[in-house]
Amino acid sequence: MNEENKHASGPASGTTPPDKGASGSSPLAGGNMTLREKIQRGPAAFMVAAICILVIAVSVNIILTDTGWLHAPDKGAQLPEGLDPEDALTLNLFYPLEGKVALEQRLVPRVTGTRDIAAVAVREFLAGPSGEVPSFVPDAVELMGIYLGQDMVLYMDFSSAMTLNFKGDAVAEFLLLRSLYKTLKANAPGVKGYRVLVDAREVDTIGGHVYILSGLERAVPYKLLEEDEIPQ
């Protein structure tokens, strides 16, 4: 049984989902500060400084749900060799590029259900952008499991490389998380929250700059600069 099936078959032991709360305002708003200063001086960064002294050891007890949703194939994406267009799923992937979040469309074998589509989208995201485009995605990071609760909160369990191999400043960390958030929003609509786990444990940050314990939907819902959007 592969790792994905093991995780999908039931909740992982040793972790619990974080508390719910109302979405806050952007910590980047106001003033003439640089992007780096806006991120580092925002309330999210202050919370990181406080939370980093705590040891997070909570357990997840998630009842899995699955809802159907599927993209139609897009003629603009390159069809992998041997893949029938009728069996293709178009993923809208977002990556940091020149200080903004840029769109890349990719065709993959079709899957159905929100959780399974999200899993495929995250794995494709971790593979990085096509060609020689540099990426902030940490080297060797893997998706160990993915869970969708009855409250439609999605939990992504990454390998330790997510935090150990991340290289970048506050802007790089924000853009990486913003790209992951937009990728999930584009491919798995209906999900209400996005939680990042590392080695089956909640983390408050992946690089020490952006607080994510209360979800990507609170940490990175706003953009720094103009971003590419999904073609209509």
C-alpha positions, 0 to 999 in steps of 0.5 A, a space after each residue: 500500500 503506498 503512502 497516499 493510500 495509507 493516509 487517505 484511508 484514515 486520519 493520521 495519529 499524533 496531530 489535531 487540526 488548529 482552531 478556527 477563527 475569523 480572517 484578519 486583515 492584510 499585515 502588508 497594508 499601509 505606508 511606504 515600506 519595502 515588501 520585505 519590511 511590510 512582511 516582517 513588521 506585520 502582525 503575522 511576523 510578531 506572532 511568529 516570534 512568540 509562537 517559535 518558543 513553543 513546542 507544537 505537539 498536537 494530534 490530528 483527528 480528521 474524518 475524511 470527506 470527498 466531493 467531486 470536481 473536475 477541470 476540463 482539458 485545456 488546449 493551451 497546455 502541453 499534452 504528455 506523451 501517451 495521455 489521451 486528451 479525453 483522460 486529461 485533467 488541466 491543473 492551474 499551477 502558480 509559481 513565484 516568478 520575478 517577484 510575482 505569482 505566475 500561472 502555468 497550466 499542466 495536463 495530467 491523468 484525470 482524477 476525481 474528487 476534491 481531495 484527490 485533485 488537491 493531492 495531484 495539484 500539490 505533487 505537481 506544484 512540488 515538482 516545480 515549474 517547467 523548464 529552467 525557471 528557478 523555484 523557491 520550492 525546497 529540494 526533495 520535499 514530498 507530500 506524505 499525505 493529504 486529508 479533507 475534513 468534514 469542515 472542508 479544511 484541507 491538511 497537507 502533510 509534507 516531509 521534513 525537507 519543507 522546513 529543513 531545505 527552505 532557502 529564502 527571505 521573507 518575500 520568498 517565503 510569502 511568495 512560495 506559500 501564496 503560490 501554493 495557496 493559489 494553486 489549491 484555490 484554483 484546482 480544489 474549489 469549495 475548500 475552506 481552509 488550508 493547513 500545513 503539517 510537517 512530519 505529521 505535526 503542525 508548524 507555525 512557519 516554514 522559514 521563520 518569516 510568515 506565520 501559518 499556524 492558523 491557515 494559508 487562507 489567513 496568512 497569504 490571501 492578499 497579493 504583493 504585486 500584480 499576478 497572473 490569473 487563470 485564462 477565462 
